[in-house]
């Protein structure tokens, strides 16, 4: 999520808007707050608040948050977490700014969120928009993809050698939702069929030890590898025939966008978010049922047997996704969204802030 926000701010450079960043201190599933790299934010534009407290502590942090919004003369609070969006919306009579919320994945139903959701929402994919329409009463709802810096010129044709033709990549945290167990099971079937392709799974997570043990027990050492965290994912993608993502749910998966930027195709499950990234004119089999290991193994074997067709699919992914995530398209979309949100700001928000957006000098806290 932090990467998506950074790219959004980068896409908005030159818009005339002043951006600030507030961290609400959202914990991970393990209860540990990750350390985020905010070095890209200008000095003085970042503030951290512990808004996942309760009781008196939450009241105190909320008061700090409201004072900060007043100090920076904020016109729009752009929240990227359901709790933070609801909290900012509840505090709107005090801080006076408009509030909008961006959903990055399809969540489970929540009555609290449905009741307290901000009046303006955006979703990063058609599947996420379906979720917002079904579970919120937001007045204004916009589809707005997360931006990615695709090259301006069309990509050169990919040159693939023998090693690339037999290598696939998978990137994502090592959690049950990513379906790595099914991927390893499919690789065992490939091995038993005489397919000696390799799979590099990049990422960290609490399942790493279990997955490593499974690979060893299945005799797949040397074929399925876990290099860990990767600082330069696009470089690894370029040296792979295709990307494979076997998730149970997604928003608009970053690794598919990153792969498309390199003209590398992705093999995906037919789940919310992932299906939205598959071009309509693909020829190779795609969008598989989550957990269907035999179908996954059969499709993997076909992809490895048809490298030329897979390369052609990569060009289709490039064209299809680039049109949706370009910085220019994102800038135009969010200029429209921020301006529309601020024009409907209640009277207690102050005239100056409303005029600020119309003069393209708005303060956005995300």
C-alpha positions in Angstrom: 0.0 0.0 0.0 2.8 2.4 0.8 4.3 1.9 -2.6 0.9 2.6 -4.2 0.6 5.9 -2.3 4.2 6.9 -3.2 3.4 6.3 -6.9 0.1 8.3 -6.6 2.0 11.3 -5.1 4.6 10.9 -7.9 1.9 10.9 -10.5 0.4 14.1 -9.1 3.7 16.1 -9.3 3.0 19.2 -11.4 -0.7 19.3 -10.5 -0.2 22.3 -8.2 -1.4 20.3 -5.2 0.6 20.1 -1.9 0.7 16.6 -0.5 1.3 15.5 3.1 1.5 11.9 4.4 0.0 10.6 7.7 0.6 7.1 8.9 -2.1 5.7 11.1 0.2 3.0 12.5 -1.8 0.1 11.0 -0.6 -3.2 12.5 0.0 -6.3 10.4 -1.8 -9.6 11.0 1.0 -10.5 13.4 0.4 -7.3 15.4 3.6 -5.7 14.4 3.6 -2.3 12.7 6.0 -2.3 9.7 8.7 0.3 9.3 7.9 2.2 6.1 10.4 4.0 3.9 9.1 7.6 3.8 12.4 9.1 2.6 10.7 10.1 -0.6 8.4 12.6 1.2 9.8 16.2 1.5 10.9 17.3 5.0 8.1 18.4 7.3 5.4 16.6 5.2 5.1 13.4 7.2 3.5 12.8 10.6 2.7 9.5 12.4 -0.4 8.9 14.5 -1.3 5.8 16.5 -4.9 5.6 15.4 -5.3 1.9 16.2 -5.5 2.5 19.9 -8.7 2.5 21.9 -10.4 4.5 24.7 -8.7 7.6 26.0 -5.5 6.9 24.0 -7.5 6.9 20.7 -9.2 10.2 21.7 -5.8 11.8 22.4 -4.3 10.6 19.1 -7.4 11.7 17.2 -7.1 15.2 18.7 -3.4 15.3 17.5 -4.6 14.3 14.1 -7.2 17.0 13.9 -4.8 19.7 15.0 -2.3 18.6 12.4 -5.0 18.8 9.6 -5.7 22.3 10.8 -2.1 23.3 10.8 -1.5 22.2 7.2 -4.8 23.7 6.1 -5.9 20.3 4.7 -8.7 20.3 2.1 -9.0 16.6 1.5 -8.1 13.6 3.7 -7.4 10.6 1.4 -7.5 7.4 3.5 -6.2 4.1 2.3 -7.5 2.0 5.2 -11.1 1.3 6.2 -10.6 2.2 9.9 -8.8 5.4 9.1 -11.3 6.4 6.5 -14.2 5.9 8.9 -12.4 7.7 11.7 -11.6 10.7 9.5 -15.2 10.8 8.4 -16.5 10.7 12.0 -14.1 13.6 12.8 -15.1 15.7 9.8 -17.3 18.1 11.7 -14.2 19.0 13.7 -11.4 19.2 11.1 -13.7 20.4 8.2 -11.9 18.7 5.4 -13.5 16.4 2.9 -12.7 12.7 3.2 -12.3 10.0 0.6 -11.4 6.4 0.9 -9.5 4.1 -1.5 -10.1 0.4 -1.3 -7.1 -1.6 -2.6 -8.6 -5.1 -2.1 -12.0 -6.8 -1.8 -12.8 -6.9 1.9 -15.3 -9.0 3.8 -18.6 -7.3 4.7 -18.6 -4.9 7.7 -21.6 -3.2 9.0 -19.5 -0.6 10.8 -17.6 0.3 7.6 -20.9 0.4 5.6 -22.4 2.8 8.2 -19.3 5.1 8.6 -17.7 5.0 5.2 -16.8 8.4 3.7 -19.1 9.8 1.1 -16.5 9.6 -1.6 -14.7 6.3 -2.4 -12.4 4.9 -5.1 -11.5 1.4 -6.0 -8.3 0.1 -7.8 -10.1 -2.4 -10.0 -13.5 -3.3 -11.3 -13.8 -6.1 -8.7 -13.0 -3.7 -5.9 -15.7 -1.3 -7.3 -18.2 -4.1 -7.2 -17.4 -4.6 -3.5 -17.8 -0.8 -2.8 -21.1 -0.7 -4.6 -22.5 -3.7 -2.7 -21.3 -2.7 0.8 -21.2 1.1 1.0 -23.7 3.9 0.5 -21.0 6.3 -0.7 -22.5 9.1 -2.8 -19.6 9.3 -5.2 -17.8 6.2 -6.4 -14.8 6.2 -8.8 -12.7 3.6 -10.5 -9.1 4.8 -10.2 -6.2 2.4 -10.9 -2.9 2.6 -8.9 -0.3 4.3 -11.2 2.8 2.7 -12.5 5.7 4.3 -14.5 5.5 2.5 -17.8 8.1 3.4 -20.4 6.8 6.1 -22.8 8.0 4.2 -25.9 6.7 0.8 -27.0 8.8 -2.1 -25.7 11.4 -3.8 -27.8 10.6 -7.5 -28.7 11.8 -9.8 -25.9 14.7 -12.1 -26.6 14.4 -15.4 -24.7 17.1 -18.0 -24.4 16.9 -21.5 -23.2 17.3 -20.7 -19.5 14.5 -18.1 -19.6 12.2 -20.5 -21.4 12.3 -22.8 -18.4 12.0 -20.3 -15.6 8.9 -18.8 -13.9 8.6 -16.2 -11.2 6.1 -15.6 -8.4 6.2 -12.6 -6.1 4.2 -12.1 -2.9 4.2 -12.4 0.8 4.3 -16.0 2.0 0.8 -16.2 3.4 -2.1 -18.7 2.8 -4.0 -16.2 0.7 -1.3 -16.4 -2.0 -1.8 -20.2 -2.6 1.9 -21.2 -2.7 1.0 -24.7 -1.5 -1.0 -25.3 -4.6 1.8 -23.9 -6.8 4.3 -26.3 -5.2 1.9 -29.2 -5.6 1.6 -28.3 -9.3 5.3 -28.2 -9.7 5.6 -31.7 -8.3 3.3 -32.9 -11.0 5.4 -31.1 -13.6 8.5 -32.8 -12.3 6.8 -36.2 -12.4 5.9 -35.5 -16.0 9.6 -34.8 -16.9 9.2 -30.9 -17.0 12.4 -29.5 -15.4 11.3 -25.9 -15.2 12.3 -23.8 -12.2 10.2 -21.5 -10.1 11.6 -18.6 -8.0 9.2 -17.4 -5.3 10.3 -14.0 -4.0 8.9 -12.7 -0.7 8.8 -13.3 3.0 6.1 -14.4 5.4 5.3 -16.7 8.3 4.8 -19.7 6.0 8.3 -19.7 4.7 9.6 -22.5 7.0 6.6 -24.7 6.2 6.9 -24.1 2.4 10.6 -24.8 2.5 9.9 -28.1 4.3 7.3 -29.0 1.8 9.6 -28.4 -1.1 12.2 -30.6 0.5 9.7 -33.4 1.3 8.5 -33.3 -2.3 12.0 -33.5 -3.7 11.8 -30.2 -5.4 14.9 -28.6 -4.1 16.7 -26.9 -7.0 13.5 -26.6 -8.9 11.4 -24.4 -6.5 13.5 -21.8 -4.8 12.9 -19.1 -2.2 15.4 -16.3 -2.7 13.6 -14.1 -0.1 13.1 -10.3 -0.4 14.0 -8.8 -3.7 14.8 -5.1 -4.0 14.7 -5.1 -7.9 11.6 -7.1 -8.9 11.5 -5.9 -12.5 15.1 -7.2 -13.1 14.0 -10.7 -11.9 10.9 -10.6 -14.0 12.8 -9.8 -17.2 14.8 -13.0 -16.7 11.7 -15.2 -16.4 9.4 -16.5 -19.1 6.2 -15.5 -17.2 4.9 -14.6 -13.8 2.4 -16.8 -11.9 0.1 -15.6 -9.1 -2.2 -18.2 -7.5 -3.9 -15.9 -5.0 -7.3 -16.4 -3.4 -8.0 -12.7 -3.6 -6.3 -9.5 -4.9 -7.0 -5.9 -5.5 -5.2 -5.0 -8.7 -1.9 -7.0 -8.1 1.2 -4.9 -8.3 3.4 -7.8 -9.5 1.1 -8.3 -12.6 1.5 -4.6 -13.4 5.2 -4.7 -12.9 5.4 -7.8 -15.2 3.3 -6.1 -17.8 5.6 -3.1 -17.8 8.4 -5.6 -18.8 6.0 -7.2 -21.4 5.9 -10.4 -19.3 2.6 -12.3 -19.2 1.0 -13.5 -15.9 -0.8 -16.8 -15.2 -3.5 -16.0 -12.7 -6.4 -17.4 -10.7 -9.9 -16.4 -11.6 -10.5 -14.3 -8.4 -11.4 -10.7 -7.6 -8.7 -8.3 -8.7 -6.6 -10.8 -10.6 -9.1 -11.4 -13.3 -9.3 -7.7 -14.0 -5.7 -7.7 -15.2 -6.1 -10.3 -18.0 -6.5 -8.8 -21.5 -9.6 -9.9 -23.3 -7.7 -11.1 -26.3 -5.4 -13.7 -24.7 -5.0 -17.0 -26.4 -3.2 -19.1 -23.8 -5.3 -20.6 -21.0 -5.6 -18.3 -18.0 -7.9 -17.3 -15.0 -7.8 -20.7 -13.3 -10.0 -21.8 -10.4 -8.2 -21.2 -7.0 -6.9 -24.5 -5.6 -7.4 -26.6 -8.8 -3.9 -28.1 -8.8 -4.3 -30.5 -11.8 -5.6 -27.6 -14.0 -2.7 -25.4 -12.8 -0.1 -28.1 -13.6 -1.6 -28.7 -17.0 -1.6 -25.0 -17.8 1.9 -24.5 -16.6 3.1 -27.4 -18.8 1.4 -25.8 -21.8 3.0 -22.4 -21.1 6.5 -23.8 -20.8 5.9 -25.8 -24.0 4.9 -22.6 -25.9 7.4 -19.8 -25.1 6.7 -17.9 -28.4 3.0 -17.7 -27.6 3.7 -16.7 -24.0 5.9 -13.8 -25.3 3.0 -12.7 -27.5 0.7 -12.7 -24.5 3.2 -10.5 -22.7 2.8 -7.8 -25.3 -1.0 -8.0 -24.8 -0.6 -7.6 -21.1 1.7 -4.6 -21.7 -0.8 -2.7 -23.9 -3.9 -3.6 -21.8 -2.5 -2.5 -18.4 -0.4 0.5 -19.6 -3.6 2.2 -20.7 -5.1 1.9 -17.3 -2.2 2.8 -15.0 -0.3 5.6 -16.7 0.7 8.6 -14.6 -1.1 11.0 -17.0 -4.4 9.0 -16.6 -4.0 8.9 -12.8 -3.3 12.6 -12.5 -6.3 13.5 -14.6 -8.5 11.1 -12.7 -7.5 12.3 -9.2 -7.6 16.0 -10.1 -11.3 15.3 -10.9 -11.9 13.3 -7.8 -10.2 15.7 -5.3 -11.8 18.7 -6.9 -15.3 17.1 -6.7 -14.8 16.0 -3.1 -13.7 19.5 -2.0 -16.4 21.4 -3.7 -18.9 19.5 -1.6 -17.1 20.3 1.6 -19.5 21.5 4.4 -19.6 25.2 5.1 -17.6 24.8 8.3 -14.7 23.7 6.2 -13.9 27.2 5.2 -14.2 28.9 1.8 -10.4 29.2 1.4 -9.9 25.5 1.2 -12.6 25.1 -1.4 -11.2 27.8 -3.5 -7.8 26.3 -3.1 -8.8 23.2 -5.1 -10.3 25.3 -7.8 -7.1 27.3 -8.0 -5.2 23.9 -8.1 -3.5 24.6 -4.7 -5.0 21.9 -2.5 -3.5 20.2 0.5 -4.0 16.4 0.4 -3.3 14.2 3.4 -3.2 10.6 2.4 
